[in-house]
Amino acid sequence: MKVKNFVAAGAVTIIASGAWAECAFENSIPLNSLTADFDAFKAVAASMAECGNFEAELDRDYRFKQPAAFAANPSLYHIGGVSNSPFVPLYDQGTIRPLDDLVAIYGQHLSPNQLIKLDGEIWAIAMMVNVQHLMYRKDILDDLGIAVPTTYDEVLDAAAKIQAAGVVDYPLGGTYMSGWNLAQEFVNIFVGEGGEFFGEGHEPSVNNETGIATLVMMKRLTKFMDPEFLVSDSTYVQKQFQQGKIAIANLWQSRAAAMNNAEDSQVVGMVGMASAPMGAVRPASTIWWDGIVIAKNISDEEADAAFRVALEGLDTETVVAHNDAAVWLIDGFVAGEAAAGAAATAANGAVPYPAGKAMGLMHTALGNIVSDYLTGATSAADTLANVEAAYIAAADEHGLL
Amino acid sequence: MKSRTSAAIAGPSIPFMMLFIAAPFAGVFVHGFQFTRAVYETIEIESCTPGLVAQNCVIDNRTRPLAGDEGILVTVGEFVGLGSYRNDLALKRLAEALDGFSRKKLMGIDFRKALRFSVAFALIALSPAWGTGLAIAMAVISVARTVRGQAAFLSPLPSNSMCSFAGELARCRCGRPIQLFACPLRFAGSIASARCGVPVDGACNREYCKSRGDFNGSGRGSSRGRIRFRASVAARHGFQKQIVSGLTAGAVRG
C-alpha cells in the first residue's frame, strides 16, 4: 500500500493512489477530507485511503477551516470530520447534505446510535464518543498510598502529596491552552457544579457563585501544573504523560491508547483510567461525539463515492485494528481498559456538550478572557464580568440578543 | 531633482495608492457607521446525538441563523451612527472603572489593550521607520550628484525592510510583513476600530493571532478574517482550476 505521510505545520496529509485490495470497492473519483488529527481519525483516514483516489488532511485547526472551505462552491473538501460543536456552523450554513438517501442504500448496517438526526433528517454519521476523564499514574498513586481521586478537592490533596514526594516534574497536567482548550476546562467544571450558561433568552449567566468557584478551582489546580499551562493542549498533556512528567490529568479518552504506545510512551501499562472528578451535580466533563459529514456543494456522484469511502473508514475492520484508539460506536468494538474512564464518567451522569450558536460565542469569550484570572491580571468577578461583556458584544453583533 | 521629474516618478503610483489604500480606507470609515447582523430563527427541533449506551433524543428550542443559497447567511445592515465606536470604547465600563479608579477593571477593557498595542507599535515600529527614512533621505541628498538618481531609486529598500522588521517585532511575530505605506494606515486602523492585534495577556501568542486574524468563525474582527480566508481559498481554487485547464489545453495542443 502506497500511503505517503506529509507532516507540515501541525497538519498531516495522507495521499493514496493505485489499486486497493482491502477496500470493498475501487474508487475512481478523486476525493478528499478535512478532519481532526488524533489517532482515531488517523486510523479512519488510512482505512478510507485503501479505496484509492483519496487525499486526507488531518489538521488540529480543522474547526476553523471547515466553515469557509465547505461554503466554497464547489466545496474544497468532500468529507468532513466533525464533533458536536464544529458540526453546528456547517449545519447552520447549510453546507453539508442530508444523508438519508445514502444511508438507505449503503448504510443499512449502521447502528441507530450513529445517526446524528436533526428535524428527522440524518446529517452526520458518528463513529465514536469522546469525553475528558481522569488519567493517573497507577504506580505513583500505589507507592504513595493515595486512593484514586473522585473530586477535584481529592485531586488537589493527591497533587500536594505527589509534589512532596517529588516523583514527577509536575503532579498535574491540564489542557489549559489559552483559547478553545481553556474554555473547555471552564465548561467542564462549571457544568459539573450544575452551572447553566444562559438565563432568559440568550442572556449570559456565568458571573455568579458557580462561575467564581469554577475559576478558583482552576487556579488552584494550575499551581500544580507546568507553569507554561497556557500553551498546554491535549497533545502537550499526552506527551507530558508519555514522558513521565506528570501523574494526573483530566484528558480526552481519545488520548488513552497513546499511553500504551510503546514507540512514544515510557509509561506503558502504568496509566489508569477513571471517571472525571465529580462536581456538586455531575462529573466535570461533557460528552462529545466525532463523526463525518458530506459536503453539499459537490456533485451527487462525488457524494455517493465520498459516502462509500467514508463508510469504508468507519467499518468493523478499522475498529478491530484500532480497538483502543476510541470509544467506537461501530460494530466490533470491545470496551477495554482504555474505555473504562469514559464509561465511568458516563455512568456518573456526564451530559452532552451544550453545542449551539450562543454556546460557541460563550466558548470563544471564555477562551480569550479566563487566562486573565489565571495570570492574576484580574479578579474572578471582574474576569467573569469581562466574559459576559465580551459575550454580549459578540451575541449582539450576531443578532442573538 | 526637478519637480517635474519627481512628479513623473511618483505620478504612476498615485492612482494605485488611491485604489488600493485610500479607497478601502474610506470604505472602512463609511462601514464604521453601519452594522450588519445575522438573522436568526428559533425553532422547535428534535435532535438525536449518540450517548455511550444509547442515543439521546431531545426536543428543544434551537436558535439558528437563516442561511440563503450556498450557505451564505442572511444578514441585515443598519445605520448605527457612532454606536460601534461607543461599543468599542466601552464608555459605560470605562466610567465604572474610573469611578474609584480600579486598575484591574480598566485592564479588562479591550480598547485599552488595543490602545496600548497601538502606542507600542507607534513607538517601536513607526518612529525608527520614519527616523531611518529621514536619515536615508539626508544621505541621498548628500551623495555625489552623479549617483544621486540611482541612490534615490534604491533608498526605499532599507526603509521598507526596517518598517517590516520593526513591525514584526511590535506584532509579536504574528503577522505578515508590513509594507511601508501600510504602516501608518494599520496604526490608524487599529486606533479607529480597536479590533486588530491585541496580544493576549501581553504574551506572544501565535494561536491567538491566528484565531483573530485568519479564520476564526467567531468573536471580534472575525468576519473580516473569514472573508479574507474565503477569498484566499477561492483564489487558491480558481488558481488550481486555471493551472489544470492550462495543462489540459497544453496537453491537447501537444
Interface residues (C-beta under 8 A of the other chain):
Chain A: D61 R63 F64 K65 P67 A68 A69 F70 A71 A72 N73 P74 L76 N84 P89 Y91 D92 Q93 G94 T95 P112 N113 Q114 L115 I116 K117 L118 D119 G120 A126 V129 M177 S178 G179 H202 L230 I287 W289 K296 N297 V327 L329 A342 A343 A346 P352 G356 K357 A358 G360 L361 T364 A365 N368 I369 S371 D372 T375 A377 T378 S379 D382 T383 A385 N386 A389 A390 A393 A394 D396 E397 H398 G399 L400
Chain B: F35 R37 A38 V39 Y40 I45 E46 S47 C48 T49 P50 G51 L52 V53 A54 Q55 N56 C57 R62 T63 R64 P65 A67 E70 G71 I72 L73 V76 N87 A90 R93 S102 K104 K105 M107 G108 D110 V200 D201 A203 N205 E207 Y208 K210 S211 D214 F215 N216 G217 S218 G219 R220 R226 F229 R230 V233 A234 H237
